[in-house]
Amino acid sequence: MLVLGVLVLLLPGMFRETPFMIGDEGFYHLRISSELLENGRIDYDELSFSGRSEFLEKGLSYSIAGVAFITKSSVESSAKLLFLLLGVVSLVLIHLILKSYSGDESMLAMPILIFSPAFVYLFSVVNKFTIPVFLTLLLIWLLLKKKYIISAVVFLITPFFNYEYFLFLIFIAIFVLLYIKSKKYLLIIYSFIFVILLFGLRGINLNIISDFGSNIGLSIFGIFIVLFGFGFSWKKKKLIHLYIIGFLLFLVSLKFSWVIFLLNIPFSLLIAFNLNNLVSAKWESGLIKELTVLLLICGLLFSGISSVKSLSEEEPNEGLFTALGMLPRGSVVLSHHSNGHWISYSGMKNVIDGFVNFENIEERDRDVNELFRTRDFNIATNILNKYNVDYILVDNKMKHGLVWSEEEEGLLFLLKYSEDFEKIYENDIEIWRYLG
């Protein structure tokens, strides 16, 4: 299982045609890790939002920098090594935890878990949830071994990596405590209040099926297996607690997609139990039984392999960094927020990136959207001057639906016809110098 896990986690990088890592936010952590290695600390980020003092949790950046310092490798190689090791150790912890719960089914759940899109993403793409998930697994294992002091230490270092995740762990801890103490009425009231608060927040994540395009979604074949086995489990009063845990995590994942990383574990175990029940059940036709099980297993494999292929084709591509490499370091570059972390990783200042929890972000987002939409030269130049923009980067995805749908829509019209803009690079990416 460990060999299989390592192989699957290496596949996205092996199939990738570009040397650059997958994703966008990971490049922020790589850049901060590099600065930590160079300066020992960082109090002001000169490149995100053209300069800011607020930061995300620095635990991941310090971890990557620490591995780079020990191995004397680049931050990119160190991040890959760190995430691969976390994946391997997490597999061991998951096996030990599941073995204490399910016995033989734990081994069947392992390959299902390894080929799941959420597992592949979690340990193949640099992201801020990998270490918290690993710490959660370690915490559960320590509690099973009754190592309460060490488990408390593990619990308390989690916010260093992600505050939001830590608050979620507190909710889980209260829920488990009420359940252990058999406070059923309090548990129901607590769960009801939590659900109301949860769905009072804006936005629901409906993109939770990997086969429909989500990088960290659940396999539709796995969902079918779990739902198919629910009726049998309900009648036999088996796996009810596991279904309840899965359902609660599923509800939370509708608001916070990263909860799927945790949901994926009981989900894989439920698939294993239900597949085992299908194999053990008596069918009128042995051939139909074998074909059905084979179809479901192939479907699960297809979800995992599709995820590997999709990740290997994710941005960024080499052309983006080639274009950015032509610009003077420290220049202010405006583009869609999805390109922001790559701009700052290349040594330029971005106007906006994927982060949303910072002061004046709503005003900045509103200004950028207005700039992209306007054909009014005065409005455009006022916004460009406000953020001291030197260059504008336009890629194919921006011109084909992400920002614009027509060739001369909004800012594209001004870029083409105004003498205040000069095209200095064109390939799959266009870079315009603002002369105003």
C-alpha positions as CSV (number, residue, x, y, z in Angstrom):
1,M,0.0,0.0,0.0
2,L,2.9,2.4,0.8
3,V,4.5,1.7,-2.5
4,L,1.2,2.2,-4.3
5,G,0.6,5.4,-2.4
6,V,4.1,6.8,-3.3
7,L,3.6,5.9,-7.0
8,V,0.2,7.5,-7.3
9,L,1.4,10.7,-5.6
10,L,4.4,10.9,-8.0
11,L,2.3,10.4,-11.1
12,P,0.9,14.0,-11.5
13,G,4.5,15.4,-11.5
14,M,5.7,12.6,-13.8
15,F,3.0,13.3,-16.4
16,R,3.4,17.1,-16.1
17,E,5.0,18.7,-19.2
18,T,6.2,21.8,-17.3
19,P,8.8,21.8,-14.5
20,F,6.7,24.1,-12.4
21,M,4.5,22.9,-9.5
22,I,0.8,22.6,-9.7
23,G,-1.6,25.3,-8.5
24,D,-1.4,28.9,-7.5
25,E,-1.5,29.5,-3.7
26,G,1.4,27.1,-3.2
27,F,3.6,29.5,-5.0
28,Y,2.9,32.1,-2.3
29,H,4.2,29.7,0.3
30,L,7.3,28.8,-1.8
31,R,8.1,32.5,-2.1
32,I,7.7,33.2,1.6
33,S,9.8,30.1,2.4
34,S,12.6,31.5,0.2
35,E,12.4,34.8,1.9
36,L,12.5,33.1,5.3
37,L,15.7,31.2,4.3
38,E,17.3,34.4,3.1
39,N,16.3,36.8,5.9
40,G,15.3,34.5,8.8
41,R,12.0,36.3,9.2
42,I,9.5,38.3,7.1
43,D,7.4,41.2,8.5
44,Y,6.3,42.8,5.3
45,D,5.3,41.3,2.0
46,E,6.3,43.7,-0.8
47,L,4.7,41.8,-3.7
48,S,1.2,40.6,-2.7
49,F,-1.3,43.5,-3.4
50,S,1.8,45.6,-4.2
51,G,2.7,45.5,-0.5
52,R,1.0,44.4,2.7
53,S,1.8,43.6,6.3
54,E,-1.0,41.1,6.9
55,F,-0.1,37.4,6.5
56,L,-1.6,34.0,6.4
57,E,-0.5,31.5,9.0
58,K,3.2,30.9,8.4
59,G,3.4,27.3,9.6
60,L,3.5,25.8,6.1
61,S,6.1,28.3,4.9
62,Y,8.4,27.7,8.0
63,S,8.0,23.9,7.4
64,I,9.1,24.1,3.8
65,A,12.0,26.4,4.7
66,G,13.0,24.0,7.5
67,V,13.2,21.1,5.1
68,A,15.1,23.2,2.6
69,F,17.6,24.2,5.3
70,I,18.2,20.6,6.4
71,T,18.4,19.1,2.9
72,K,20.2,22.1,1.3
73,S,17.7,21.7,-1.6
74,S,15.5,24.3,-3.4
75,V,12.2,25.2,-1.8
76,E,10.4,23.5,-4.7
77,S,12.2,20.2,-4.2
78,S,11.8,20.5,-0.4
79,A,8.0,21.1,-0.7
80,K,7.7,18.0,-2.9
81,L,9.7,15.9,-0.5
82,L,7.7,17.2,2.5
83,F,4.3,16.5,1.0
84,L,5.4,13.1,-0.2
85,L,6.6,12.2,3.3
86,L,3.4,13.5,4.9
87,G,1.4,11.4,2.4
88,V,3.3,8.2,3.3
89,V,3.1,8.8,7.1
90,S,-0.6,9.7,6.8
91,L,-1.2,6.4,5.0
92,V,0.4,4.6,7.9
93,L,-1.7,6.5,10.5
94,I,-4.9,6.0,8.5
95,H,-4.3,2.2,8.3
96,L,-3.6,2.0,12.1
97,I,-6.8,4.0,12.8
98,L,-9.0,2.1,10.5
99,K,-7.6,-1.3,11.6
100,S,-8.7,-0.6,15.2
101,Y,-12.2,0.1,13.9
102,S,-12.8,-2.3,11.0
103,G,-10.1,-5.0,10.9
104,D,-9.9,-6.6,7.4
105,E,-11.9,-3.9,5.7
106,S,-9.1,-1.4,6.5
107,M,-6.9,-3.0,3.9
108,L,-9.6,-2.9,1.3
109,A,-10.2,0.8,2.1
110,M,-6.5,1.7,1.6
111,P,-6.4,1.4,-2.2
112,I,-9.8,3.1,-2.5
113,L,-8.4,6.0,-0.4
114,I,-5.1,6.1,-2.4
115,F,-6.9,6.4,-5.7
116,S,-9.4,9.0,-4.5
117,P,-9.1,12.5,-6.0
118,A,-9.0,14.2,-2.6
119,F,-6.1,12.1,-1.4
120,V,-4.1,12.7,-4.7
121,Y,-4.7,16.5,-4.5
122,L,-4.0,16.7,-0.8
123,F,-0.4,15.3,-1.0
124,S,0.4,16.3,-4.6
125,V,-0.4,20.1,-4.5
126,V,1.2,22.5,-2.0
127,N,-1.7,23.6,0.1
128,K,-2.3,24.9,3.6
129,F,-4.6,21.9,4.7
130,T,-2.2,19.0,4.3
131,I,-0.3,19.5,7.6
132,P,-3.5,20.2,9.6
133,V,-5.1,17.0,8.2
134,F,-1.9,15.1,9.0
135,L,-1.9,16.5,12.6
136,T,-5.6,15.4,12.9
137,L,-4.7,11.9,12.0
138,L,-1.8,11.9,14.4
139,L,-4.1,13.3,17.1
140,I,-6.6,10.6,16.6
141,W,-4.0,7.9,16.8
142,L,-2.4,9.4,19.9
143,L,-5.9,9.5,21.6
144,L,-6.4,5.8,20.7
145,K,-3.1,5.1,22.4
146,K,-4.2,7.2,25.4
147,K,-1.2,9.6,24.9
148,Y,-3.2,12.6,26.2
149,I,-0.4,15.0,26.9
150,I,1.3,14.6,23.5
151,S,-2.1,14.8,21.8
152,A,-2.8,18.1,23.5
153,V,0.4,19.5,22.2
154,V,-0.5,18.3,18.7
155,F,-3.9,20.0,19.0
156,L,-2.4,23.3,20.2
157,I,0.1,23.6,17.3
158,T,-2.7,23.3,14.7
159,P,-3.6,27.0,14.6
160,F,0.0,27.8,13.6
161,F,-0.9,26.2,10.3
162,N,-4.6,27.1,9.8
163,Y,-6.9,29.1,12.2
164,E,-10.1,28.1,10.4
165,Y,-9.2,24.4,10.6
166,F,-8.5,24.8,14.3
167,L,-11.9,26.2,15.0
168,F,-13.4,23.2,13.1
169,L,-11.4,20.9,15.3
170,I,-12.8,22.6,18.4
171,F,-16.3,21.9,17.1
172,I,-15.5,18.3,16.5
173,A,-13.9,18.0,20.0
174,I,-17.1,19.4,21.6
175,F,-19.3,17.1,19.5
176,V,-17.3,14.0,20.5
177,L,-17.2,15.0,24.1
178,L,-21.0,15.3,24.2
179,Y,-21.4,12.0,22.5
180,I,-19.0,10.2,24.9
181,K,-20.8,11.7,27.9
182,S,-24.1,10.5,26.4
183,K,-25.5,14.0,26.4
184,K,-27.9,13.2,23.6
185,Y,-30.2,16.2,24.0
186,L,-27.3,18.6,24.2
187,L,-25.7,17.0,21.2
188,I,-28.8,17.4,19.1
189,I,-29.2,21.1,20.2
190,Y,-25.5,21.7,19.6
191,S,-25.6,20.2,16.1
192,F,-28.8,22.1,15.3
193,I,-27.3,25.4,16.3
194,F,-24.1,24.6,14.4
195,V,-26.0,23.8,11.2
196,I,-28.0,27.0,11.4
197,L,-24.8,29.1,11.9
198,L,-23.0,27.1,9.2
199,F,-25.7,27.7,6.5
200,G,-26.2,31.3,7.6
201,L,-22.8,31.9,6.0
202,R,-22.8,33.0,2.3
203,G,-22.1,30.5,-0.4
204,I,-22.6,26.8,-0.8
205,N,-20.1,24.5,-2.5
206,L,-22.0,22.3,-4.9
207,N,-18.9,21.2,-6.9
208,I,-18.2,18.1,-4.8
209,I,-18.1,15.4,-7.5
210,S,-14.6,14.9,-9.0
211,D,-16.0,13.3,-12.2
212,F,-17.8,16.6,-12.9
213,G,-14.6,18.7,-12.7
214,S,-13.8,19.2,-9.0
215,N,-10.1,18.6,-8.0
216,I,-11.0,17.6,-4.5
217,G,-14.4,16.1,-4.9
218,L,-15.8,12.6,-4.3
219,S,-16.1,9.9,-6.9
220,I,-19.6,9.5,-8.3
221,F,-19.1,5.7,-8.3
222,G,-18.1,5.9,-4.6
223,I,-21.2,7.9,-3.8
224,F,-23.4,5.3,-5.7
225,I,-21.8,2.5,-3.6
226,V,-22.3,4.3,-0.3
227,L,-25.9,5.2,-1.1
228,F,-26.6,1.7,-2.4
229,G,-25.4,0.2,0.9
230,F,-27.2,2.6,3.1
231,G,-30.5,0.7,3.0
232,F,-28.8,-2.6,3.9
233,S,-26.8,-1.0,6.7
234,W,-30.0,0.6,8.1
235,K,-31.9,-2.6,8.2
236,K,-29.0,-4.5,9.8
237,K,-28.1,-1.6,12.2
238,K,-24.6,-1.7,10.9
239,L,-22.3,1.2,10.1
240,I,-24.9,3.7,11.3
241,H,-22.3,5.7,13.3
242,L,-20.0,5.8,10.3
243,Y,-22.8,7.0,8.1
244,I,-23.7,9.7,10.6
245,I,-20.1,10.9,10.7
246,G,-19.9,10.9,6.9
247,F,-23.2,12.8,6.6
248,L,-22.2,15.5,9.1
249,L,-18.8,16.0,7.4
250,F,-20.7,16.1,4.1
251,L,-22.9,18.9,5.3
252,V,-19.9,20.9,6.5
253,S,-18.1,20.3,3.1
254,L,-21.0,22.1,1.4
255,K,-19.7,25.3,3.0
256,F,-16.0,24.5,3.3
257,S,-14.7,22.3,0.5
258,W,-11.5,21.4,2.4
259,V,-13.6,19.3,4.8
260,I,-13.7,16.7,1.9
261,F,-10.1,15.8,2.9
262,L,-11.4,14.5,6.2
263,L,-14.7,13.2,4.8
264,N,-12.7,11.1,2.3
265,I,-11.5,8.7,5.1
266,P,-14.9,7.5,6.4
267,F,-16.2,7.7,2.8
268,S,-13.4,5.2,1.6
269,L,-14.2,2.9,4.6
270,L,-17.9,2.9,3.7
271,I,-17.1,2.0,0.1
272,A,-14.9,-0.8,1.4
273,F,-17.6,-2.2,3.7
274,N,-20.3,-2.0,1.0
275,L,-18.1,-3.5,-1.7
276,N,-17.4,-6.4,0.7
277,N,-21.1,-6.8,1.3
278,L,-21.7,-6.9,-2.5
279,V,-19.1,-9.6,-3.0
280,S,-20.5,-11.6,0.0
281,A,-24.2,-11.3,-1.0
282,K,-26.0,-14.0,-2.9
283,W,-27.0,-13.1,-6.4
284,E,-29.2,-15.0,-8.8
285,S,-26.5,-14.5,-11.5
286,G,-22.9,-14.8,-10.6
287,L,-21.9,-13.2,-13.9
288,I,-24.0,-10.1,-13.2
289,K,-22.5,-9.9,-9.7
290,E,-19.0,-10.1,-11.0
291,L,-19.6,-7.5,-13.8
292,T,-21.3,-5.1,-11.4
293,V,-18.4,-5.3,-8.9
294,L,-15.9,-4.9,-11.7
295,L,-17.7,-1.9,-13.1
296,L,-17.7,-0.2,-9.7
297,I,-14.0,-0.9,-9.1
298,C,-13.1,0.4,-12.6
299,G,-15.2,3.5,-11.9
300,L,-13.3,4.2,-8.7
301,L,-10.0,3.7,-10.5
302,F,-11.2,5.9,-13.3
303,S,-11.9,8.8,-10.9
304,G,-8.4,8.6,-9.4
305,I,-6.6,8.3,-12.8
306,S,-8.7,11.2,-14.2
307,S,-7.7,13.3,-11.2
308,V,-4.0,12.5,-11.8
309,K,-4.4,13.5,-15.4
310,S,-6.3,16.6,-14.6
311,L,-3.7,17.8,-12.1
312,S,-0.8,17.1,-14.4
313,E,-2.4,19.6,-16.9
314,E,-3.1,22.3,-14.3
315,E,-1.5,25.7,-14.7
316,P,0.9,27.4,-14.5
317,N,2.6,26.7,-17.8
318,E,6.1,27.7,-18.8
319,G,5.0,30.4,-21.2
320,L,3.6,32.4,-18.3
321,F,6.9,32.6,-16.5
322,T,8.8,33.2,-19.7
323,A,6.6,36.3,-20.3
324,L,6.9,37.5,-16.7
325,G,10.7,37.0,-16.9
326,M,10.9,39.9,-19.4
327,L,9.7,42.4,-16.9
328,P,11.8,44.4,-14.5
329,R,11.6,43.0,-10.9
330,G,9.4,45.0,-8.6
331,S,7.1,46.2,-11.4
332,V,3.4,46.4,-10.6
333,V,1.5,43.9,-12.9
334,L,-2.3,43.8,-13.2
335,S,-4.0,40.6,-14.2
336,H,-6.9,38.4,-13.1
337,H,-6.6,37.4,-9.5
338,S,-5.9,33.8,-10.4
339,N,-2.5,34.9,-11.9
340,G,-1.6,36.9,-8.8
341,H,0.6,34.4,-6.9
342,W,2.5,33.5,-10.1
343,I,3.2,37.2,-10.7
344,S,4.6,37.8,-7.2
345,Y,6.5,34.5,-7.4
346,S,8.3,35.9,-10.4
347,G,9.4,38.9,-8.5
348,M,6.7,41.4,-9.6
349,K,4.1,43.1,-7.5
350,N,0.5,41.9,-8.1
351,V,-2.5,44.2,-7.8
352,I,-4.7,41.4,-6.7
353,D,-4.4,37.7,-6.0
354,G,-6.6,34.8,-4.6
355,F,-6.5,36.0,-1.0
356,V,-9.8,37.5,0.2
357,N,-9.4,38.2,3.9
358,F,-7.4,41.4,3.8
359,E,-8.2,45.1,4.5
360,N,-9.8,47.0,1.5
361,I,-9.9,43.8,-0.6
362,E,-13.5,44.5,-1.6
363,E,-12.6,48.0,-2.9
364,R,-9.7,46.6,-4.8
365,D,-11.7,43.8,-6.3
366,R,-14.4,46.2,-7.3
367,D,-11.9,48.6,-8.9
368,V,-10.3,45.8,-10.9
369,N,-13.6,44.4,-12.1
370,E,-14.7,47.9,-13.2
371,L,-11.4,48.4,-15.0
372,F,-11.8,45.2,-16.9
373,R,-15.3,46.1,-18.0
374,T,-14.9,49.8,-18.9
375,R,-14.2,51.4,-22.3
376,D,-14.0,54.8,-20.7
377,F,-10.4,56.0,-20.9
378,N,-10.6,58.3,-17.9
379,I,-12.1,55.6,-15.6
380,A,-9.4,53.2,-16.7
381,T,-6.5,55.6,-16.2
382,N,-7.7,56.7,-12.8
383,I,-7.8,53.1,-11.6
384,L,-4.4,52.3,-13.2
385,N,-2.8,55.3,-11.6
386,K,-4.5,54.5,-8.2
387,Y,-2.6,51.2,-8.0
388,N,0.6,52.4,-9.8
389,V,0.2,49.8,-12.6
390,D,3.2,49.4,-14.9
391,Y,2.1,46.4,-17.0
392,I,-1.1,44.5,-17.8
393,L,-1.0,40.7,-18.4
394,V,-3.8,39.1,-20.4
395,D,-3.9,35.3,-21.0
396,N,-6.1,33.1,-23.2
397,K,-8.5,32.1,-20.3
398,M,-9.2,35.8,-19.6
399,K,-10.1,36.5,-23.2
400,H,-12.3,33.4,-23.5
401,G,-14.8,33.7,-20.8
402,L,-13.0,34.3,-17.5
403,V,-13.1,38.1,-17.9
404,W,-14.2,38.8,-21.5
405,S,-16.2,37.1,-24.2
406,E,-15.7,39.5,-27.1
407,E,-12.5,40.6,-28.8
408,E,-12.9,44.3,-28.1
409,E,-14.9,44.1,-24.9
410,G,-14.1,46.5,-22.1
411,L,-10.4,47.1,-21.4
412,L,-9.4,45.1,-24.5
413,F,-10.8,47.9,-26.6
414,L,-8.6,50.5,-24.9
415,L,-5.5,48.2,-25.0
416,K,-6.0,47.9,-28.8
417,Y,-6.8,51.5,-29.7
418,S,-5.3,53.8,-27.1
419,E,-1.8,55.2,-27.5
420,D,-1.3,54.9,-23.8
421,F,-0.8,51.2,-24.0
422,E,2.1,49.4,-25.8
423,K,2.1,45.6,-26.5
424,I,5.6,44.3,-25.6
425,Y,4.9,40.6,-25.7
426,E,2.5,38.3,-27.5
427,N,2.3,34.5,-27.5
428,D,-0.4,32.6,-25.6
429,I,0.0,35.6,-23.2
430,E,-0.1,39.3,-24.0
431,I,1.8,41.9,-21.9
432,W,1.0,45.6,-22.3
433,R,3.0,48.4,-20.9
434,Y,1.0,51.3,-19.5
435,L,2.6,54.6,-20.6
436,G,0.3,57.0,-18.8
